[in-house]
Amino acid sequence: AKPPALRHASPVLSPSSAAQLMESKGCKGDSLRPAGPCKHSVEKKTMTNPTTVIEIYPDTSEVNDYYLWSIFNFVYLNFCCLGFIALAYSLKVRDKKLLNDLNGAVEDAKTARLFNITSSALATFCIILIFIFLRYPLTDY
């Protein structure tokens, strides 16, 4: 059985037949307007309340990705590939900043900084040792 609302439904008029029906009935103020269909009666406009959705993302600009430091370590001070690992984590930080994953970006930034510090310290220590052994060769002892 059909619901009661659908049993007594009126037939739907096409736009052209609705315009002809409006021409025959007329509109208010016909003496002021030229003959033709009344556009206010033909066009059915529905007014809805406009809603605005504002999405607030965490501020990821404060998270440092140590990208330039990682590039420098990768090119010049790549001790045991630690500069490469730091560069990989720096790129992960940038990706997570784009995805607005603040917690993941902070964790990867800490890891990138740790690898950059380790790579810089070990490479600097090795360079200092090389200069010491070049200045004072082992044959002098």
DRENMAR-473930 format. One record per atom (N, C-alpha, C): residue in one letter; atom name; residue number from 1; x, y, z. Coordinates in pm, whole numbers. Layout:
<recs>
   r    a     k       c1       c2       c3
   A   CA   NUM        X        Y        Z
...
</recs>
This chain:
<recs>
   r    a     k       c1       c2       c3
   A    N     1       84     -119        0
   A   CA     1        0        0        0
   A    C     1       88      124        0
   K    N     2       39      227      -70
   K   CA     2      114      351      -79
   K    C     2       88      437       43
   P    N     3      186      516       82
   P   CA     3      162      609      193
   P    C     3       56      711      153
   P    N     4      -15      767      249
   P   CA     4     -122      862      217
   P    C     4      -74      986      144
   A    N     5       46     1030      167
   A   CA     5       95     1151      103
   A    C     5      113     1130      -47
   L    N     6      144     1009      -91
   L   CA     6      168      984     -232
   L    C     6       39      954     -308
   R    N     7      -67      920     -245
   R   CA     7     -194      888     -312
   R    C     7     -255     1013     -376
   H    N     8     -245     1126     -309
   H   CA     8     -311     1248     -356
   H    C     8     -212     1346     -419
   A    N     9     -103     1297     -475
   A   CA     9       -2     1386     -533
   A    C     9      -57     1449     -660
   S    N    10      -27     1577     -679
   S   CA    10      -72     1646     -800
   S    C    10       30     1624     -910
   P    N    11      -15     1628    -1037
   P   CA    11       78     1607    -1147
   P    C    11      179     1722    -1154
   V    N    12      300     1691    -1199
   V   CA    12      406     1790    -1211
   V    C    12      395     1857    -1346
   L    N    13      403     1989    -1347
   L   CA    13      393     2064    -1471
   L    C    13      531     2089    -1528
   S    N    14      543     2085    -1659
   S   CA    14      669     2119    -1722
   S    C    14      684     2271    -1718
   P    N    15      806     2322    -1736
   P   CA    15      824     2469    -1730
   P    C    15      744     2543    -1836
   S    N    16      730     2486    -1957
   S   CA    16      656     2557    -2063
   S    C    16      507     2561    -2031
   S    N    17      452     2448    -1978
   S   CA    17      309     2449    -1945
   S    C    17      283     2537    -1824
   A    N    18      378     2545    -1732
   A   CA    18      362     2634    -1617
   A    C    18      363     2779    -1662
   A    N    19      446     2812    -1761
   A   CA    19      451     2949    -1811
   A    C    19      320     2984    -1881
   Q    N    20      264     2891    -1959
   Q   CA    20      136     2917    -2025
   Q    C    20       26     2935    -1922
   L    N    21       27     2855    -1816
   L   CA    21      -72     2867    -1711
   L    C    21      -63     3003    -1643
   M    N    22       58     3052    -1622
   M   CA    22       76     3182    -1558
   M    C    22       30     3295    -1650
   E    N    23       50     3279    -1782
   E   CA    23        6     3383    -1875
   E    C    23     -145     3398    -1871
   S    N    24     -212     3286    -1858
   S   CA    24     -358     3293    -1857
   S    C    24     -410     3352    -1727
   K    N    25     -345     3329    -1616
   K   CA    25     -394     3379    -1487
   K    C    25     -356     3525    -1467
   G    N    26     -238     3565    -1513
   G   CA    26     -195     3702    -1496
   G    C    26     -127     3723    -1362
   C    N    27      -61     3835    -1346
   C   CA    27       11     3869    -1223
   C    C    27      -39     4003    -1173
   K    N    28       -3     4035    -1052
   K   CA    28      -37     4166     -997
   K    C    28       39     4273    -1075
   G    N    29      -24     4380    -1100
   G   CA    29       42     4491    -1167
   G    C    29       61     4466    -1314
   D    N    30      -31     4396    -1380
   D   CA    30      -17     4370    -1523
   D    C    30      -19     4498    -1604
   S    N    31      -83     4600    -1555
   S   CA    31      -90     4724    -1631
   S    C    31       46     4793    -1636
   L    N    32      134     4764    -1541
   L   CA    32      265     4828    -1538
   L    C    32      370     4747    -1613
   R    N    33      348     4619    -1628
   R   CA    33      448     4532    -1692
   R    C    33      403     4494    -1831
   P    N    34      500     4464    -1918
   P   CA    34      462     4414    -2050
   P    C    34      403     4274    -2037
   A    N    35      328     4235    -2136
   A   CA    35      265     4103    -2133
   A    C    35      371     3995    -2138
   G    N    36      351     3892    -2064
   G   CA    36      446     3781    -2060
   G    C    36      431     3708    -1929
   P    N    37      501     3598    -1917
   P   CA    37      486     3521    -1794
   P    C    37      546     3596    -1675
   C    N    38      485     3580    -1564
   C   CA    38      534     3641    -1441
   C    C    38      647     3555    -1388
   K    N    39      768     3607    -1388
   K   CA    39      884     3524    -1352
   K    C    39      886     3487    -1204
   H    N    40      821     3567    -1121
   H   CA    40      821     3535     -979
   H    C    40      733     3415     -948
   S    N    41      630     3396    -1026
   S   CA    41      542     3283    -1003
   S    C    41      595     3155    -1066
   V    N    42      667     3166    -1177
   V   CA    42      716     3049    -1249
   V    C    42      839     2991    -1180
   E    N    43      932     3077    -1145
   E   CA    43     1056     3029    -1083
   E    C    43     1032     3006     -935
   K    N    44     1063     2888     -892
   K   CA    44     1048     2858     -750
   K    C    44     1186     2863     -688
   K    N    45     1206     2958     -602
   K   CA    45     1336     2974     -536
   K    C    45     1322     2932     -391
   T    N    46     1416     2856     -348
   T   CA    46     1415     2817     -208
   T    C    46     1531     2886     -138
   M    N    47     1503     2944      -28
   M   CA    47     1606     3012       49
   M    C    47     1652     2919      161
   T    N    48     1777     2895      164
   T   CA    48     1834     2815      272
   T    C    48     1932     2900      349
   N    N    49     1951     2867      471
   N   CA    49     2047     2941      552
   N    C    49     2187     2901      512
   P    N    50     2266     2996      466
   P   CA    50     2404     2960      428
   P    C    50     2486     2929      553
   T    N    51     2564     2825      541
   T   CA    51     2651     2788      653
   T    C    51     2795     2799      607
   T    N    52     2878     2844      694
   T   CA    52     3020     2855      667
   T    C    52     3094     2762      760
   V    N    53     3178     2677      700
   V   CA    53     3257     2584      779
   V    C    53     3400     2635      780
   I    N    54     3452     2661      896
   I   CA    54     3589     2707      910
   I    C    54     3668     2596      977
   E    N    55     3765     2543      906
   E   CA    55     3849     2438      961
   E    C    55     3975     2501     1016
   I    N    56     4003     2477     1141
   I   CA    56     4120     2533     1205
   I    C    56     4223     2422     1221
   Y    N    57     4338     2442     1160
   Y   CA    57     4445     2344     1167
   Y    C    57     4551     2394     1265
   P    N    58     4625     2303     1325
   P   CA    58     4732     2347     1415
   P    C    58     4840     2419     1335
   D    N    59     4905     2512     1400
   D   CA    59     5008     2591     1334
   D    C    59     5135     2507     1325
   T    N    60     5166     2461     1203
   T   CA    60     5283     2377     1183
   T    C    60     5405     2458     1139
   S    N    61     5391     2591     1130
   S   CA    61     5506     2672     1088
   S    C    61     5612     2680     1198
   E    N    62     5574     2649     1321
   E   CA    62     5670     2656     1431
   E    C    62     5760     2533     1439
   V    N    63     5726     2427     1367
   V   CA    63     5805     2305     1371
   V    C    63     5920     2320     1272
   N    N    64     6043     2312     1323
   N   CA    64     6161     2325     1239
   N    C    64     6192     2188     1177
   D    N    65     6219     2185     1046
   D   CA    65     6246     2057      982
   D    C    65     6396     2030      963
   Y    N    66     6480     2124      994
   Y   CA    66     6627     2109      986
   Y    C    66     6670     2062      846
   Y    N    67     6604     2112      745
   Y   CA    67     6629     2066      609
   Y    C    67     6767     2110      558
   L    N    68     6801     2236      574
   L   CA    68     6931     2283      524
   L    C    68     7047     2218      598
   W    N    69     7033     2200      727
   W   CA    69     7136     2132      806
   W    C    69     7153     1988      759
   S    N    70     7042     1924      726
   S   CA    70     7047     1786      678
   S    C    70     7114     1778      541
   I    N    71     7085     1874      455
   I   CA    71     7150     1877      323
   I    C    71     7300     1895      340
   F    N    72     7340     1987      428
   F   CA    72     7484     2009      451
   F    C    72     7550     1883      505
   N    N    73     7486     1818      601
   N   CA    73     7543     1695      656
   N    C    73     7548     1584      552
   F    N    74     7448     1577      469
   F   CA    74     7445     1474      366
   F    C    74     7555     1494      262
   V    N    75     7578     1619      225
   V   CA    75     7678     1646      120
   V    C    75     7820     1647      175
   Y    N    76     7842     1710      290
   Y   CA    76     7978     1730      337
   Y    C    76     8017     1641      456
   L    N    77     7930     1616      548
   L   CA    77     7967     1546      671
   L    C    77     7890     1415      687
   N    N    78     7876     1339      583
   N   CA    78     7793     1219      585
   N    C    78     7867     1104      654
   F    N    79     7878     1112      785
   F   CA    79     7950     1012      862
   F    C    79     7860      890      880
   C    N    80     7901      776      825
   C   CA    80     7826      649      835
   C    C    80     7681      665      792
   C    N    81     7656      746      690
   C   CA    81     7521      770      635
   C    C    81     7425      835      734
   L    N    82     7476      895      839
   L   CA    82     7388      964      934
   L    C    82     7327     1090      873
   G    N    83     7399     1154      784
   G   CA    83     7345     1271      715
   G    C    83     7229     1234      625
   F    N    84     7237     1117      561
   F   CA    84     7129     1071      475
   F    C    84     7003     1040      558
   I    N    85     7023      977      674
   I   CA    85     6910      945      761
   I    C    85     6846     1075      813
   A    N    86     6929     1173      847
   A   CA    86     6876     1301      892
   A    C    86     6796     1369      781
   L    N    87     6844     1360      658
   L   CA    87     6773     1417      544
   L    C    87     6638     1348      523
   A    N    88     6635     1216      539
   A   CA    88     6510     1142      524
   A    C    88     6408     1187      630
   Y    N    89     6452     1205      753
   Y   CA    89     6360     1250      858
   Y    C    89     6316     1395      835
   S    N    90     6404     1476      781
   S   CA    90     6366     1614      751
   S    C    90     6257     1619      645
   L    N    91     6267     1532      547
   L   CA    91     6162     1527      445
   L    C    91     6031     1473      502
   K    N    92     6041     1379      596
   K   CA    92     5920     1329      662
   K    C    92     5852     1440      742
   V    N    93     5932     1528      803
   V   CA    93     5875     1641      878
   V    C    93     5797     1731      783
   R    N    94     5854     1759      666
   R   CA    94     5785     1845      570
   R    C    94     5654     1782      523
   D    N    95     5656     1652      499
   D   CA    95     5533     1583      457
   D    C    95     5427     1588      565
   K    N    96     5467     1566      689
   K   CA    96     5370     1566      799
   K    C    96     5318     1707      827
   K    N    97     5400     1809      800
   K   CA    97     5352     1946      814
   K    C    97     5244     1975      710
   L    N    98     5261     1922      589
   L   CA    98     5159     1942      485
   L    C    98     5030     1870      520
   L    N    99     5040     1756      588
   L   CA    99     4923     1680      627
   L    C    99     4864     1726      759
   N    N   100     4922     1830      817
   N   CA   100     4879     1888      946
   N    C   100     4884     1787     1060
   D    N   101     4984     1699     1055
   D   CA   101     5008     1604     1164
   D    C   101     5115     1665     1254
   L    N   102     5071     1745     1350
   L   CA   102     5165     1821     1432
   L    C   102     5248     1730     1522
   N    N   103     5185     1631     1584
   N   CA   103     5259     1542     1675
   N    C   103     5364     1462     1600
   G    N   104     5329     1406     1485
   G   CA   104     5425     1330     1405
   G    C   104     5538     1417     1354
   A    N   105     5506     1541     1316
   A   CA   105     5609     1634     1268
   A    C   105     5707     1669     1378
   V    N   106     5657     1689     1499
   V   CA   106     5746     1723     1612
   V    C   106     5838     1605     1644
   E    N   107     5783     1484     1645
   E   CA   107     5865     1366     1675
   E    C   107     5973     1345     1569
   D    N   108     5937     1357     1442
   D   CA   108     6036     1339     1336
   D    C   108     6137     1454     1334
   A    N   109     6096     1573     1375
   A   CA   109     6191     1685     1383
   A    C   109     6295     1660     1492
   K    N   110     6251     1602     1604
   K   CA   110     6347     1568     1711
   K    C   110     6446     1462     1662
   T    N   111     6395     1365     1588
   T   CA   111     6483     1259     1536
   T    C   111     6580     1315     1433
   A    N   112     6532     1401     1345
   A   CA   112     6620     1463     1245
   A    C   112     6728     1546     1313
   R    N   113     6690     1621     1417
   R   CA   113     6789     1702     1490
   R    C   113     6893     1613     1557
   L    N   114     6849     1500     1614
   L   CA   114     6941     1408     1679
   L    C   114     7042     1351     1579
   F    N   115     6994     1309     1463
   F   CA   115     7085     1256     1362
   F    C   115     7177     1365     1307
   N    N   116     7128     1487     1294
   N   CA   116     7214     1597     1248
   N    C   116     7323     1629     1350
   I    N   117     7288     1632     1477
   I   CA   117     7388     1658     1581
   I    C   117     7493     1548     1582
   T    N   118     7447     1422     1576
   T   CA   118     7540     1309     1580
   T    C   118     7631     1310     1459
   S    N   119     7575     1331     1341
   S   CA   119     7656     1333     1219
   S    C   119     7756     1447     1221
   S    N   120     7713     1565     1264
   S   CA   120     7804     1680     1269
   S    C   120     7915     1658     1371
   A    N   121     7880     1607     1488
   A   CA   121     7980     1588     1593
   A    C   121     8083     1482     1553
   L    N   122     8037     1367     1503
   L   CA   122     8130     1261     1465
   L    C   122     8218     1301     1346
   A    N   123     8160     1367     1247
   A   CA   123     8238     1409     1132
   A    C   123     8340     1516     1172
   T    N   124     8301     1609     1258
   T   CA   124     8394     1712     1305
   T    C   124     8506     1649     1387
   F    N   125     8472     1553     1470
   F   CA   125     8574     1483     1548
   F    C   125     8672     1411     1456
   C    N   126     8624     1346     1351
   C   CA   126     8713     1277     1256
   C    C   126     8801     1375     1180
   I    N   127     8745     1490     1143
   I   CA   127     8825     1590     1071
   I    C   127     8934     1645     1161
   I    N   128     8903     1670     1287
   I   CA   128     9004     1718     1382
   I    C   128     9114     1613     1400
   L    N   129     9074     1486     1411
   L   CA   129     9175     1379     1423
   L    C   129     9265     1372     1301
   I    N   130     9208     1389     1184
   I   CA   130     9289     1386     1062
   I    C   130     9390     1500     1063
   F    N   131     9347     1621     1100
   F   CA   131     9441     1734     1106
   F    C   131     9549     1713     1212
   I    N   132     9512     1653     1323
   I   CA   132     9613     1626     1427
   I    C   132     9716     1526     1376
   F    N   133     9670     1420     1311
   F   CA   133     9765     1319     1261
   F    C   133     9845     1370     1142
   L    N   134     9792     1464     1067
   L   CA   134     9871     1524      960
   L    C   134     9979     1619     1017
   R    N   135     9944     1688     1122
   R   CA   135    10040     1780     1182
   R    C   135    10145     1706     1263
   Y    N   136    10102     1604     1335
   Y   CA   136    10195     1524     1416
   Y    C   136    10184     1377     1374
   P    N   137    10258     1338     1275
   P   CA   137    10252     1199     1229
   P    C   137    10295     1102     1340
   L    N   138    10257      976     1328
   L   CA   138    10288      875     1429
   L    C   138    10437      839     1432
   T    N   139    10512      870     1329
   T   CA   139    10655      838     1326
   T    C   139    10735      919     1426
   D    N   140    10681     1032     1472
   D   CA   140    10752     1115     1569
   D    C   140    10749     1056     1708
   Y    N   141    10663      963     1738
   Y   CA   141    10653      910     1874
   Y    C   141    10747      798     1897
</recs>
